[in-house]
Amino acid sequence: MSNILEVKDIHTFIGQFHILEGVNVRVPEGSISVLLGRNGAGKTTTLKSIMGMTPPSKGTITFEDHSLVGKRPYTIAQLGIGYVPEHRAIFKDLNVAENLQIAERKTGDLARKSDLIFELFPDLKRLYQLPGGSLSGGQQQMLAIARALVPENRLLLIDEPSEGLAPVIIENLMHAIRQLAAHTSILLVEQNFRMASQLADHYIMIDNGQSPISGKMSDLVKDEGLVQRYLGVSKQGASS
């Protein structure tokens, strides 16, 4: 299976702080991959480095045949990478329809994708004319992901999709992400190990700005020691 994204030995500074110190990430095409690790390990910075928001000072990032290092975030997005940031970042004063329309890269993008979006997130059809700020946390997360589906993205970067959501909403979101994987490759940051283990095909562990281990999620689930060592909790209880 070929890799749609390859990150090799990236180093990223934020101000004087050396946040990433040689991170490597591979996302096989058509897969769901997840970045795991404790709070502050560098997972969100890895996504932002891929998107050019915190450009790495060293290393390479390749999406399909395109080198991303040195490119502006809007150029990276135009290549076919969608980014769903932590805390959703929807436009709360705009209604659902306007939030989706603003994501178009080409005229007609939303019309072409509306059937898929409403199949994955049927609530959004019912809430189409309501302002984003009136939606529940789960509905806002659905809108944030749906917005990244409007243009023709071949890779989605999704940061902490389950954060702050009730268990029943997380189950609905997991179902939607599984369906979404039939249409695009996905790289998640996810603190909820139960959710990550049930969704992801592959994992990359981020620890102190490095990526010491990676592999098949099915292998990690069987290794209680690794889960305890890097996440600090048992695999049965890992949710934060």
C-alpha positions as CSV (number, residue, x, y, z in Angstrom):
1,M,0.0,0.0,0.0
2,S,1.5,3.4,-1.0
3,N,1.7,6.3,1.4
4,I,-0.3,9.4,0.6
5,L,1.7,11.3,3.2
6,E,5.2,10.9,4.4
7,V,6.8,13.1,7.2
8,K,10.5,12.5,7.7
9,D,12.6,13.8,10.6
10,I,10.8,17.1,11.0
11,H,12.0,19.6,13.6
12,T,9.7,22.5,14.5
13,F,10.3,25.4,16.8
14,I,7.6,27.7,18.3
15,G,9.5,30.8,19.3
16,Q,12.6,29.5,21.1
17,F,11.0,26.2,22.1
18,H,12.0,23.1,20.1
19,I,8.7,21.3,20.0
20,L,9.3,18.6,17.4
21,E,12.7,16.9,17.5
22,G,12.6,14.4,14.6
23,V,9.0,13.3,14.0
24,N,8.3,10.7,11.4
25,V,4.7,9.9,10.1
26,R,3.5,7.7,7.3
27,V,-0.2,7.6,6.3
28,P,-1.0,4.8,3.9
29,E,-3.5,5.7,1.2
30,G,-7.1,4.8,2.1
31,S,-6.3,4.3,5.8
32,I,-7.2,5.9,9.1
33,S,-4.0,6.7,11.0
34,V,-3.8,8.2,14.5
35,L,-1.3,10.3,16.4
36,L,-1.2,9.2,20.0
37,G,0.6,10.6,23.0
38,R,0.3,12.5,26.3
39,N,-0.8,16.1,26.4
40,G,1.9,18.4,25.2
41,A,3.8,15.7,23.4
42,G,3.6,17.5,20.0
43,K,0.6,15.9,18.2
44,T,-1.2,19.2,17.3
45,T,2.1,20.8,16.3
46,T,2.7,17.8,14.0
47,L,-0.6,18.5,12.2
48,K,0.1,22.3,12.1
49,S,3.6,21.5,10.6
50,I,2.1,19.4,7.9
51,M,-0.3,22.3,7.1
52,G,2.4,24.9,7.1
53,M,1.0,26.8,10.1
54,T,4.1,26.1,12.2
55,P,6.7,25.4,9.4
56,P,9.4,22.9,10.3
57,S,13.0,24.1,10.2
58,K,14.3,20.7,9.1
59,G,13.0,17.5,7.5
60,T,10.7,16.7,4.7
61,I,6.9,16.4,4.2
62,T,5.6,14.8,1.1
63,F,1.9,14.6,0.1
64,E,1.5,12.4,-3.0
65,D,4.2,13.9,-5.3
66,H,4.3,17.3,-3.6
67,S,6.8,18.6,-1.2
68,L,5.0,20.7,1.4
69,V,7.9,22.3,3.3
70,G,8.1,26.0,2.6
71,K,4.5,26.2,1.1
72,R,1.9,28.4,2.6
73,P,-1.1,26.9,4.3
74,Y,-3.6,27.9,1.6
75,T,-1.3,26.4,-1.0
76,I,-1.2,23.1,0.9
77,A,-5.0,23.1,1.3
78,Q,-5.4,23.6,-2.4
79,L,-3.3,20.5,-3.1
80,G,-6.1,18.4,-1.4
81,I,-5.5,18.4,2.3
82,G,-8.4,19.4,4.7
83,Y,-7.7,20.5,8.2
84,V,-10.2,20.2,11.1
85,P,-8.7,22.1,14.0
86,E,-9.0,21.5,17.7
87,H,-12.0,23.3,19.2
88,R,-13.8,23.1,15.8
89,A,-13.4,26.8,14.8
90,I,-16.7,27.1,13.0
91,F,-18.2,30.5,12.3
92,K,-20.8,30.8,15.0
93,D,-22.6,33.8,13.5
94,L,-23.0,32.1,10.2
95,N,-25.6,29.4,9.7
96,V,-24.8,25.8,8.7
97,A,-25.3,26.5,5.0
98,E,-23.0,29.5,5.1
99,N,-20.3,27.6,7.0
100,L,-20.3,25.0,4.3
101,Q,-20.5,27.4,1.4
102,I,-17.5,29.3,2.6
103,A,-15.4,26.2,2.3
104,E,-15.9,25.9,-1.5
105,R,-12.7,26.1,-3.5
106,K,-14.6,25.9,-6.8
107,T,-18.2,27.0,-7.6
108,G,-20.5,24.0,-7.1
109,D,-18.3,22.1,-4.6
110,L,-21.0,22.0,-2.0
111,A,-23.7,20.9,-4.5
112,R,-21.4,18.0,-5.6
113,K,-20.7,16.9,-2.0
114,S,-24.1,17.6,-0.3
115,D,-25.4,14.1,-0.7
116,L,-22.3,12.6,1.0
117,I,-22.3,15.2,3.7
118,F,-26.0,14.7,4.6
119,E,-25.5,10.9,4.5
120,L,-22.7,11.1,7.0
121,F,-24.3,13.9,9.1
122,P,-28.0,13.9,8.7
123,D,-28.5,16.4,11.5
124,L,-26.9,19.1,9.4
125,K,-29.7,18.9,6.8
126,R,-32.2,19.5,9.6
127,L,-30.2,22.3,11.0
128,Y,-29.2,23.9,7.7
129,Q,-30.5,27.4,8.4
130,L,-29.5,27.6,12.1
131,P,-26.5,29.6,13.2
132,G,-23.4,27.6,14.1
133,G,-23.4,29.0,17.6
134,S,-26.8,27.4,18.4
135,L,-25.5,23.9,17.6
136,S,-24.5,21.5,20.3
137,G,-20.8,20.6,20.7
138,G,-21.3,17.3,18.8
139,Q,-23.2,19.1,16.0
140,Q,-20.5,21.7,15.7
141,Q,-17.9,18.9,15.4
142,M,-19.9,17.3,12.6
143,L,-20.1,20.7,10.9
144,A,-16.3,21.2,11.2
145,I,-15.7,17.9,9.6
146,A,-18.3,18.4,7.0
147,R,-16.7,21.7,6.0
148,A,-13.5,19.9,5.3
149,L,-15.4,17.6,3.0
150,V,-16.8,20.3,0.7
151,P,-13.7,20.6,-1.5
152,E,-12.0,17.6,-3.2
153,N,-9.7,16.7,-0.3
154,R,-7.8,13.4,-0.5
155,L,-6.4,13.6,3.0
156,L,-8.1,14.9,6.2
157,L,-6.2,16.0,9.3
158,I,-8.6,16.0,12.2
159,D,-7.5,17.2,15.7
160,E,-9.2,15.8,18.8
161,P,-12.7,15.1,17.3
162,S,-14.1,13.5,20.5
163,E,-12.9,16.3,22.8
164,G,-15.7,17.4,25.2
165,L,-18.4,15.2,23.7
166,A,-20.8,12.8,25.4
167,P,-20.2,9.1,24.9
168,V,-23.4,8.7,22.7
169,I,-22.2,11.5,20.5
170,I,-18.7,10.0,20.2
171,E,-20.3,6.7,19.0
172,N,-22.2,8.6,16.2
173,L,-19.0,10.4,15.3
174,M,-17.0,7.2,15.1
175,H,-19.6,5.7,12.8
176,A,-19.4,8.8,10.5
177,I,-15.6,8.7,10.4
178,R,-15.6,5.0,9.5
179,Q,-17.9,5.8,6.6
180,L,-15.8,8.8,5.7
181,A,-12.7,6.5,5.3
182,A,-14.2,5.0,2.2
183,H,-13.8,8.4,0.5
184,T,-10.6,9.9,1.8
185,S,-7.4,9.1,3.9
186,I,-7.5,10.3,7.5
187,L,-4.9,11.4,10.0
188,L,-6.4,11.9,13.5
189,V,-5.1,13.3,16.7
190,E,-7.1,11.5,19.4
191,Q,-6.7,11.3,23.2
192,N,-9.6,8.8,23.7
193,F,-7.7,5.5,23.3
194,R,-10.9,3.5,23.0
195,M,-12.1,5.5,20.1
196,A,-8.7,5.6,18.5
197,S,-8.2,1.8,18.8
198,Q,-11.6,1.1,17.3
199,L,-11.1,3.5,14.4
200,A,-7.5,3.5,13.3
201,D,-5.6,1.1,11.1
202,H,-2.2,2.5,12.1
203,Y,-0.8,4.5,14.9
204,I,2.2,6.8,15.4
205,M,3.2,7.5,19.1
206,I,4.4,11.0,19.7
207,D,6.5,11.4,22.9
208,N,8.5,14.5,23.9
209,G,8.5,15.8,20.4
210,Q,9.7,12.5,18.8
211,S,8.0,9.4,17.3
212,P,9.6,6.5,18.9
213,I,7.2,3.8,17.8
214,S,4.5,3.2,15.1
215,G,2.7,0.3,13.6
216,K,-0.6,-1.5,13.3
217,M,-3.2,-0.5,15.8
218,S,-4.2,-4.1,16.2
219,D,-0.7,-4.8,17.6
220,L,-0.7,-1.9,20.0
221,V,-4.1,-2.9,21.4
222,K,-2.5,-6.2,22.4
223,D,0.5,-4.6,24.2
224,E,-0.6,-3.3,27.6
225,G,2.9,-2.4,28.4
226,L,3.4,0.1,25.6
227,V,0.0,1.6,26.2
228,Q,0.8,2.1,29.9
229,R,4.3,3.4,29.1
230,Y,3.4,6.1,26.5
231,L,-0.1,7.0,27.5
232,G,0.1,6.5,31.2
233,V,-3.2,4.6,31.6
234,S,-4.5,1.1,30.9
235,K,-5.8,0.5,27.5
236,Q,-9.2,-0.3,29.0
237,G,-9.4,3.1,30.6
238,A,-7.5,5.3,28.2
239,S,-9.8,8.2,27.5
240,S,-7.8,11.3,28.3
